[in-house]
Amino acid sequence: MKKVAIVGAGISGLYLANELNKNTEIDYKIFEKKDYLNLNEGYGIQLSVNSINLLNKVGFKNISASDVYYPTKVNFFQAKNIKKICEIDLKQFNNVNDRYTTLKRSTLIKFLIGNIPEEKIQFKADIQNIEYNEKIKISWSNKNESFDYIVIADGVFSKLKSQISNNHLNPIFNGNIALRANLIQHEKDNISVYMGSNFHYVTYPVNQKLEYNFVAIIKKKLTTKEIENKNILNSETFIKSLKDFISQNSIINLESLANIKCFPVFVSTELPTLKYQNTYLSGDALFAFPPSFAQGASQSIETANGILENITNSNSIYKDKISKILLVNKRSKLNHFAFHLTNPIIILIRNIVLKFLSKNKKFLESYLGKIYRN
Ligand SMILES: Cc1cc2nc3c(=O)[nH]c(=O)nc-3n(C[C@H](O)[C@H](O)[C@H](O)COP(=O)(O)OP(=O)(O)OC[C@H]3O[C@@H](n4cnc5c(N)ncnc54)[C@H](O)[C@@H]3O)c2cc1C
């Protein structure tokens, strides 16, 4: 029986494990450096139909409807006066069984880990080294085990990536800070994108229980010390300065934000080329996008599925997924640029163009449909 090692119990690694559960010819083990997974975190995540389609194949369709939300529209607003510019109908990309979904990240993790037998996941296993002989040997806490395949899904700051790729590519700070929070009182349903100068923020329900996610992406110069020190970025003074900036540039009641967390946005610049056979990178370890297309988790699931196809059917679908990554990256950057414009005349033109494009089926199919469909 072939054995697969999965390093990292994030969305990508756990999804792959769920797929491998269905395969009686392959054994697998997940290695996770943390002691346990946080199943209470309230921050949200958006999943488009490309990943929902794959998740439904591992039973996601049976998740309680009250734990998820099915937005039907993305509404675009001007942040400064909350004037609506246009809306995009998300239903046009849905299938009968697969619908654009928003939920808490922890709801997804709880679902994915729920299907994994306890003995298949090794917690407190911080994998630092891989040895290649006849098999692939990985070691942790004075123990080791050999595998036929290794899938490295250890996130954006992957340490193993440099060992297995020819080009040593560290993610870079893209000049923006993300402020995530839970929003308690909010009357808006669906996904709302508020565009300001050098910032944007997004709100959406994460379930049917009137709980909402808030995420703001704000252009900000940071010192190396600030980037490296989570405590500075999450200090009262720093958070207040960001909240003041948003309040001065938008009409929003920030009193209802809870559990605020800030972190610098790190992105990939190039795709790595791999040195070894039977070795894969998945999710953010393979490529981390700017968060302006809400595709990180969906692409993490798609690439994990490509890896599965490659391992089980020697299917080259993994390569197709990689070209999709480059397309998603371009669109994420374009969205980011359009959401953060500063010049009033260019903003006026952007709004007119957005109004037109949001109704243009051909454009929407090419810009979003291509990404949202597998
Ligand atoms: C502000 C923001 C908003 C976002 N919003 C969305 C959204 O709405 N929709 C969307 O699709 N995506 C979104 N994303 C992106 C999405 O969250 C990520 O792309 C996704 O979580 C990546 O999953 P992953 O499994 O690759 O990595 P991770 O979730 O980071 O998991 C990696 C795991 O590996 C473990 N690990 C690390 N090193 C080791 C080691 N040496 N040994 C063992 N284990 C290790 C870690 O502990 C972790 O559990 C957003 C990202 C940001 C920054």
The ligand as an SDF file (V2000), in Angstrom:
LIG
                    3D

 53 58  0  0  0  0  0  0  0  0999 V2000
   -7.1080   38.5230    5.4410 C   0  0  0  0  0  0  0  0  0  0  0  0
   -7.3070   37.2380    4.7300 C   0  0  0  0  0  0  0  0  0  0  0  0
   -8.5970   36.9010    4.3310 C   0  0  0  0  0  0  0  0  0  0  0  0
   -8.8040   35.6990    3.6350 C   0  0  0  0  0  0  0  0  0  0  0  0
  -10.0680   35.4130    3.2220 N   0  0  0  0  0  0  0  0  0  0  0  0
  -10.2630   34.3240    2.4480 C   0  0  0  0  0  0  0  0  0  0  0  0
  -11.5610   34.0390    1.9090 C   0  0  0  0  0  0  0  0  0  0  0  0
  -12.5420   34.7290    2.1670 O   0  0  0  0  0  0  0  0  0  0  0  0
  -11.6940   32.9590    1.0730 N   0  0  0  0  0  0  0  0  0  0  0  0
  -10.6300   32.1680    0.7830 C   0  0  0  0  0  0  0  0  0  0  0  0
  -10.8100   31.2250   -0.0160 O   0  0  0  0  0  0  0  0  0  0  0  0
   -9.4010   32.3800    1.3120 N   0  0  0  0  0  0  0  0  0  0  0  0
   -9.1920   33.4330    2.1270 C   0  0  0  0  0  0  0  0  0  0  0  0
   -7.9510   33.6720    2.6310 N   0  0  0  0  0  0  0  0  0  0  0  0
   -6.8500   32.7170    2.3700 C   0  0  0  0  0  0  0  0  0  0  0  0
   -6.9680   31.4000    3.1420 C   0  0  0  0  0  0  0  0  0  0  0  0
   -7.1970   31.6230    4.5080 O   0  0  0  0  0  0  0  0  0  0  0  0
   -5.6720   30.5740    2.9560 C   0  0  0  0  0  0  0  0  0  0  0  0
   -5.3540   30.5510    1.5980 O   0  0  0  0  0  0  0  0  0  0  0  0
   -5.8570   29.1240    3.4370 C   0  0  0  0  0  0  0  0  0  0  0  0
   -6.2260   29.0800    4.7880 O   0  0  0  0  0  0  0  0  0  0  0  0
   -4.5430   28.3430    3.2340 C   0  0  0  0  0  0  0  0  0  0  0  0
   -4.6900   27.0350    3.7430 O   0  0  0  0  0  0  0  0  0  0  0  0
   -3.4120   26.0880    3.8820 P   0  0  0  0  0  0  0  0  0  0  0  0
   -3.9470   24.7600    4.2820 O   0  0  0  0  0  0  0  0  0  0  0  0
   -2.5690   26.1570    2.6790 O   0  0  0  0  0  0  0  0  0  0  0  0
   -2.5190   26.7290    5.0350 O   0  0  0  0  0  0  0  0  0  0  0  0
   -2.8160   27.0220    6.5630 P   0  0  0  0  0  0  0  0  0  0  0  0
   -4.2680   27.1580    6.8330 O   0  0  0  0  0  0  0  0  0  0  0  0
   -1.9150   28.1340    6.9440 O   0  0  0  0  0  0  0  0  0  0  0  0
   -2.3300   25.6800    7.3070 O   0  0  0  0  0  0  0  0  0  0  0  0
   -0.9790   25.3150    7.4460 C   0  0  0  0  0  0  0  0  0  0  0  0
   -0.8330   24.3520    8.6240 C   0  0  0  0  0  0  0  0  0  0  0  0
    0.4960   23.8260    8.6460 O   0  0  0  0  0  0  0  0  0  0  0  0
    0.9690   23.7990    9.9910 C   0  0  0  0  0  0  0  0  0  0  0  0
    2.4480   23.8200    9.9320 N   0  0  0  0  0  0  0  0  0  0  0  0
    3.2580   24.8660    9.6100 C   0  0  0  0  0  0  0  0  0  0  0  0
    4.5610   24.4810    9.6310 N   0  0  0  0  0  0  0  0  0  0  0  0
    4.5700   23.1680    9.9740 C   0  0  0  0  0  0  0  0  0  0  0  0
    5.6220   22.2110   10.1620 C   0  0  0  0  0  0  0  0  0  0  0  0
    6.9170   22.5410   10.0010 N   0  0  0  0  0  0  0  0  0  0  0  0
    5.3140   20.9400   10.5130 N   0  0  0  0  0  0  0  0  0  0  0  0
    3.9840   20.5900   10.6970 C   0  0  0  0  0  0  0  0  0  0  0  0
    2.9570   21.4690   10.5290 N   0  0  0  0  0  0  0  0  0  0  0  0
    3.2470   22.7290   10.1640 C   0  0  0  0  0  0  0  0  0  0  0  0
    0.3500   25.0520   10.6180 C   0  0  0  0  0  0  0  0  0  0  0  0
    0.3220   24.9640   12.0270 O   0  0  0  0  0  0  0  0  0  0  0  0
   -1.0490   25.0400    9.9680 C   0  0  0  0  0  0  0  0  0  0  0  0
   -1.9760   24.2940   10.7440 O   0  0  0  0  0  0  0  0  0  0  0  0
   -7.7070   34.8270    3.3530 C   0  0  0  0  0  0  0  0  0  0  0  0
   -6.4160   35.1590    3.7830 C   0  0  0  0  0  0  0  0  0  0  0  0
   -6.2110   36.3610    4.4430 C   0  0  0  0  0  0  0  0  0  0  0  0
   -4.8070   36.7140    4.8340 C   0  0  0  0  0  0  0  0  0  0  0  0
  1  2  1  0
  2  3  1  0
  2 52  2  0
  3  4  2  0
  4  5  1  0
  4 50  1  0
  5  6  2  0
  6  7  1  0
  6 13  1  0
  7  8  2  0
  7  9  1  0
  9 10  1  0
 10 11  2  0
 10 12  1  0
 12 13  2  0
 13 14  1  0
 14 15  1  0
 14 50  1  0
 15 16  1  0
 16 17  1  0
 16 18  1  0
 18 19  1  0
 18 20  1  0
 20 21  1  0
 20 22  1  0
 22 23  1  0
 23 24  1  0
 24 25  2  0
 24 26  1  0
 24 27  1  0
 27 28  1  0
 28 29  2  0
 28 30  1  0
 28 31  1  0
 31 32  1  0
 32 33  1  0
 33 34  1  0
 33 48  1  0
 34 35  1  0
 35 36  1  0
 35 46  1  0
 36 37  1  0
 36 45  1  0
 37 38  2  0
 38 39  1  0
 39 40  1  0
 39 45  2  0
 40 41  1  0
 40 42  2  0
 42 43  1  0
 43 44  2  0
 44 45  1  0
 46 47  1  0
 46 48  1  0
 48 49  1  0
 50 51  2  0
 51 52  1  0
 52 53  1  0
M  END
$$$$
